[in-house]
Amino acid sequence: MRSVLFLSDSVNRRFLRLYEESGMCLPNIERLALRSAVFENHWTGSAPCMPARRDLMTGRYNFLERSWGPIEAFDHTLPQVLRTAGVWSHMVTDHYHYMEIGGENYCQMFDSWILHRGQEWDPCVSRTRPLDIPEHYGKIVPQYWYNRTQFAQDETQYPSAKTITEAAQWLEENHDSDNFLLWIEAFDPHEPFDVPQRFLDMVGDDYSDKLFLWPEYKQADRAGLTNEALRHINKRYMALLLMTDHYLGKVLDVMDRYDMWKDTAFLYTTDHGYMLGEHDYLAKNYMPAYNEVFHIPLLVHLPGDVGAGERIQALTQNIDVMPTLLELYGVDSGACRNPMHGKSWLPLLRGEAEKLRDCVLYGYFGKQVNLTDGRYTYFRSPNKENRPLNVYTTIPTDIRRYFDAERLDPTKLTCGRFLSWTRYPVYSIPADAVFDNDDGTLRFIYLYDWEQEDQLYDLEEDYAQQTNLIQSRPDQVRRLAEMMRRAMEEYDAPREQFQRMRFCDEEGLEP
């Protein structure tokens, strides 16, 4: 048994003609779709990047227990479990967050791994001399302007191009081997949307204003953008999708050349989406959990084209990747020392079941908890204090930094068996101690205005989520709230989350 997982970062599914008639033709994704089942109701669980990856590699939700962070000491990951079954795992990636504080232990789970450097803030070029940055909209991190000197003149040297080409070569060299997992991670189309001109030409970009390749995490109307600039950033995103799709074709060519489709599984998905002006938002993380970020694409090819051409309507999530691959390799889920929240997709793909679950949860740590049953999306806000809220961890890191030592009150910092599903002792750290937002507010305690009211959307009538039905459909709100409470129980949410999310008071009594 062999498998390939192709993870492309920040894919907004509305840009794919495969899902939206108004989307663009991505020829290699559509080529893969001909041999795959297309999942219509696939959702991110935890966001953004590292929380989503912990979901993928452990089959469990990250966002109910902690923020952006590492593979924990008590986690039992997909590559580790496969290793005990004699399956070699190899990662090829340009996702540089794996090399930062807060990204510990992910790539080290694999038997072998390769990182191609140069994306975003990756400090791979020493900045010892000043380098002029042109006038621009949005932002440009100086480190990236140095990094791009390594590849801006040669398309083949762009980090994602190198990553996917390297993965295709690995597959070429190992096409006649058995029992492997090839994990391919392309950082693109994650911002910055830096892309060779030929792909911009292919999407009909004729922009002539100042440079704009990296949106700020701001609402579009507050970012000082012209309509032309907003159209251009959408074109840049499309061009980067097209470039990533072009290089995906190199991997599919190897699959074709050796007829690997008959005995190799192939999964294509993303970690989360990205907003490009929808609801007037740019980027992710600071807005409600809209479909553009959490409703994501998934294609699954099984050996022998089992299920090819099917459009699967069942609710699925990335926490299902681990149990699905374990079943494909004939590894019992009991080989994982931790219980998994995910469920194998094989019954869906073989036509043995029409659904795996009634609902899915999703969200960001410390913010709203969100649910869909496939018809409605329900966003539930925390109490006005957004407390109690603790991070449970063995490694006190967040994105690019350790937790704030000044706020780690020793009288409140405790270690014990706080998670019901593992005997491993963890720190319980108040979320106040993680770190500040840029404006001095506490990152995980601070609530945006939109987080202080619940939201309900009917996806059949209003997929764009324009009309909040929270006041007009109380019966649905009660039904979905109870569904959320039961799901949080099923998925081992820490007890304080029920108080924070207004399901009980300090004594555990329902309000």
N, C-alpha and C positions, 0 to 999 in steps of 0.2 A: 504494500500500500504506500502511495506517495501523495503528498498534498502541497499546494501552493496557496498562500494567502497574500493577496495584493491589497495593501492598505494605503489609500490615497487621502491625504489630510484635507479637511475643510471643504468637502464636496457638498454644494447646495444642489439638491436634486431637481429643482425647477429648471436648471440649466441643461438637463439631460433630456433629449427627445424621447429617450426610452421611457421616461415618466411623464413628461409634459409635452404636448404637441408643439408648444411654442419654443421648446428647448432646442439646443443645437445637436447636430449629428456628430457624435464621437464614434468614428468608424470602428475602432478596435473594441470599445465597450459594447457596441452593437454586435460586432462579430462574436464576442464572448457570449452575449445574450442568446445567440442562436443555439448554443450548446448548453445553456443553463436554465435554471428556474429563476424567474425574476420575482423578488419579494416586494409586495406593495405596501406592507404595513410594518416596516422595520424601523426601530427607534434606538437612538443612543440612550444609555442608562445614565452614566455619570459624565459630566463635561467639566472643563475642556480636555486638553491633550492627555496629560498623565492620568487623571482619573479615568478617562475612557480606556486607556491602555491597561490599567489595573483591572478594569472590568473584563477586558478581552482575555487577559492572561490568567485570571483566577476564576472566572465564571460567577463572580459576586459583584454586588453594587459597592462602589467606593463611597458615593456621595452621602450616604446616611451616617458614615462613621468618621470621615476625615476629608481634608481639602486635598489640593494638588500635593503629591508626595510619592514616596518610593514604593517598590515592592517591599512589603513588611517581612520581618524575620519569621513570622508565623504563616506567611502565605505559602501555598503549594501550587506552583504555576504549571501551565500546560507543558512547556518544554521539560520541566522536571519529571512530570508524570510520564510523558512519552519516553524519556530516557530509560526509565525502569522497564519499559516494554521493548527496548531495543530500537527505538526510532531516533534517528539523528536530526537535530534541529539546527537550522542555519538562518541567521538574519542578515539582510543587507539593507542599510538605511542611511538617510541623510537627516534623520530627525535628531538634531543636536541636543534636544532637551535630555536625552539619555545620558549626556556627559555633564550635566549641570547638577549643582546642589538641588535636591528635590526630585531628581530623576534617577536615584540610585537603584541598582540591582536588577534592572529590567533586561538589558542586553546580556548581562552575565548569567542569566538563566539558560541561555542557548548554548549548545555545544560549540558553536563557532559563530562569529559575527564580524561584520565589516561596517564601519561608519565613514561616509563621505562627508567632508566638512565644508562649511561656508554659508550655511543658511542663517539669516536673521542676525541675532546677537552673537553667534558662535565666535569666540575669540581665537580664530585660526590664523589671522594675519596681525603681526605686531604693528601697533599704531605709534611709531616713533617719530614720524614726520607729519606735518599737517597736510591734509588733502581737501581741496575745495569741494564743497557740496553745492550743486546748482540750486537756484531758487525753485521751490516746489510747493505743491499742495500736500496736505497730510504730514506724515513724518518720514524721516530717514535717519535711522540710527547710524552714527558715524562708523561703528564697527562694520556694518554691512557694506558701506561704501568702500571700505578697504577690502573686504572679502571679495567683492565683485570684480576687483582688478584681476583675480585669478581666472575668471571665466567669461567676462562680459564680451570678449571678442571671439569666443569659440563655443558654439552651442553644445558641443559634446562634453564640455567641461563643466556645465551647470551641474550643481550637486545632485538634483533628481535625475537628470539624464545619465550621469555616471552611475548612480545607484541602480537604476533599472537596467542599464546596459550590463553592469556587473552581475546582476541577478540572472539575466538571460545567459550570460557566459557560464555561470555556475550550473545552471540547468542543462546547458549544452554538455558540460563536462560530466554531469552526473545523471544523464538521461537514462542510462541503463542500470542505475542503482535502485535499490528498493529500500523501503522503510525510512523515508525522510520527510521532513516538513521544511519547506522553503518559505520564509516569512519576508516579504518584500514591503518596505515602507518608503513611499515617496512623500517627502514633506510638501511638495506642490500638490494642489494649488493654494496652499497656505500663503498668506501675505509674507513678504512683499511680492507683488505681482510683477516681478522682473522677468522678462521673456524676450527672446530674439525677435527682431522685427518681422521675420517671415511669418510668424504665427499671428502677429497683429494684422498683417496684410490679409491673412486668410480669413479673419473675422470682420474685415471691412472697417478697420479703425482709421479715421482720418483726422485725429486730434492734433491741434496745433498750439495749444496753450502751454503753460509751464509744466514741468515734470510732475507726474502724479502716479506713483506706483505703490503707495503704502497708506491705506486709510488710517486715520486716528479712530480710537474707540470712542466715538461721539455720534450723537444724532446728526444726520446729514445736514439739517437746517442750522446746526450750530458749528459746523465744520468749515464754514466759509467757502463752500464749493459752488461753482457755477453748474448749471444743468449740463453743459458740455463736459465738464470734468467728471460729473457723476456718470454720464454715459460712457466716458472713456474708461473709468475704473471697472465698469461692468465688462467692457471689451477686453481689458487687460486680463480680467479673471477668466473670461472665455478663452482667450489665447493661451493662458497657462493650462487650463483644462485640456485644450487641444494638444499642447506640447506633451503633457503627461500621457495622454491617450496615444500619441505617436510612439512614444517609447514603450508603452505597454505592448504595442504590436510586436516588439522584438521578443518579448517573452512568449507571446502567442505563436510566433513563428517557430520557436523551438518546440512548443507543444505539437504543432502541426507536423514539423519535419520528422519527428520520431513517433507520431501517432500516440502521444502520451495520453490523449483523452480517454483511451479505453481503460486505463488503470491508474489515473491520477485525478484527484479532486482539485478543484480550483475555486477559490472564494475571492470575490471582489467587494470591498465595502470602504467605508470611511469611519473616522472617529466621531465626527460631528459635522454640521454644516457651517454656513457663514452667511451673514446678512449684507446685502449690497443695495440698501435703500428701502427695502421692504419695511413698512411701518415707520419709515424715516430713520431707521437704524443702520449703522455700519458696524461690521465685525461681529462680536459675540460677547457673552459673559455678563453684561450689565443691563440686559433687557429681559422681559418675560421669556419663558421657554417656548418661543414660537416654533412652528413647524420647520422653518428654514434652517434652524440649528439642530433640532432633535429628530425630525423625520428624515431618514437617510436612505440611500440606495444600498441594495444588497443583491448580488448575483451569485448563485451557487451551481457549479457544475459537479455532478457526481460521475464516477467512472462509468463509461458506457452510455453516457448521455441520459441517465435515469432522471426523469422529471424535466428534461429539456423542453422549452417552449411553454411551460406552465407559468401562470401568474398567480402566485400564492398570496392569499388574503389574510392569513393568520397573523396575529401579533407576535413579532419576534424582536429580539434585542441582541446587542453584541455580547452580552453575558452568555449567550447560547453557543458562541464559537467553540469554547473549550469542551463542553459535553458533546457537541456534534463531532468534533475531530476525534475525541476519545472513542466514541462509538464506531466511527469509521475505521479506526485502527484496531478495533476489537478489544479495547481496554475498558474494563468495568469502571464505572464512575466511583465505586468504592475505593479505587486505587488512589484517589485524591483524599488526603487526610482531612480536608475541610469540606463541609457541605456546600454544594453549589446552588446558586439561585437560577442559573441557566438551565435550559432544556434542549435536548437534541432535536435538530430539524429533520432527522431522517424519517420519522413517521409522516411528516408533511410531504417530503420529497417522494416517498414511496406510495403515496396515496392511502396510507393507513390511518390518517387522522386529518381532520379539518382545522383543528386549533390545538394549541398547547396551553393556553391560559386565557383568562377573561379580561385581563388588563395588564398594563406595564406601568412602572414608576420611572421617573426620570428627573434630573435636575442638577443643580450646583450645590455643593456643600454650604450649609448655613443660609440658604435662600428658600424660596418657595419649594414645596414638594408638589410634583406634577404627575398627572395620571391621564392615560387614554384607555378607553375600552374599544377603540376603533371607530366609534361614532362621535364621541365627544372628547374634547380635551378640557381638563379641569385643573386649574392652578390654585393651590391652597396656600394662603399666607400664614406666616408664623404669628405668634402673639406680638404685641407692640414692643416688648423688650427684646425679642428674638433670643430669649434665654429660657431655660438653661441650654447651653451649647458647648460641647466639649469635643476636642480632637482626640481620637484614640490611635495611638501609634507607638512603635518601638524606636522610631527615628524622627526626631523633632525638626523636620525640614519642610519648607514650602518652596515655591518657585524661586530659585536663585539665592535663598538665604535660610538661616536657622531661625527658629522662633525667637522672639524678643526676650532676652534674658532679664531685662528690667521688669517685665510683666510676669515672669515665671515665679509667682509667689509660692515659696516653699510650703506654706501652710495649705495651699490649694493643689499643689502638684503631687499627685499620688500615683502609685503603680500597683496594679493588681489584676485580677481576672475579671475585667469589666465587660468583656464581650461574651455573650452567652454561648457562642458557637465554637470558641477555642479556649483551651486551658492555658494558652500562652499569656503571661502577664504583659500588660501594656500600660503606658502612661495615659492618664486622663488629664488633659491640658485644656483649661478654659480657652475658648476661641479668641478671647481678648488678647491673648499672648502671642498670636501668630505674627501679625505686623500691621502697620498703618496703611491706609490708602494714601495717595499722594496729597490729599487735602487734610490729612491728619485724623480722619475718622477711622474707627476700628473696622478693618476690612470685612470681617464676617458678621459683625454685630450690626453694622450700619444697614438700614433698609432704604431702598429707593421708594419714591412715592408709589410706584406701581405695585410694589411688594406688599403694600398695606391694605390691598383689597383683593378678594378672590376673583377669579375669572373663569368663565365657562364659554366654550365655543362648540357649535354644531358643525362638524367637518363635512357632513353631507350638504348642508345648506350654505356653509361659509368656511371653505377650506382656508381662505386667506386670513381668517381670524380677525375680522373687522368689527364684529358686533358681540359685545359681552352680554351673555344671557343670564348672568348670575342672579338677577332680580326676577326675571320672568319665568324661570323654570326651576322652582324650588324643589320639586319632586326629584328631578335629575340631580340636583346638587346634593340632596340627602343620600340618594343612592350611590353616587360617586364618592362622597365623603366616607361612607361606610365601606365601600370597596377599597378605598385608599387605606383606611385604618387596618382592614384585614390583611392587605398586601404588606403593609409595614410590619405586622406581626409575623407573617410568613417569611419575610426577608430579613428577620433578625435586627430590626432597627433598635438602637439603644433606647432604653425606657424613657430617657429625658426627651427624646424626639416627640413622643406622644404628648408631653406637656407643652413643648415649644410649639407644636403644630395644633394646639388647642383641642386635642382629643381627650385630655384629662387634666386634672389639677395636680397639685403637689402630692395629694393623697391617692392619686390614681383614679379619682372619681370622674366620671364623664360630666362635662359642663352642661 
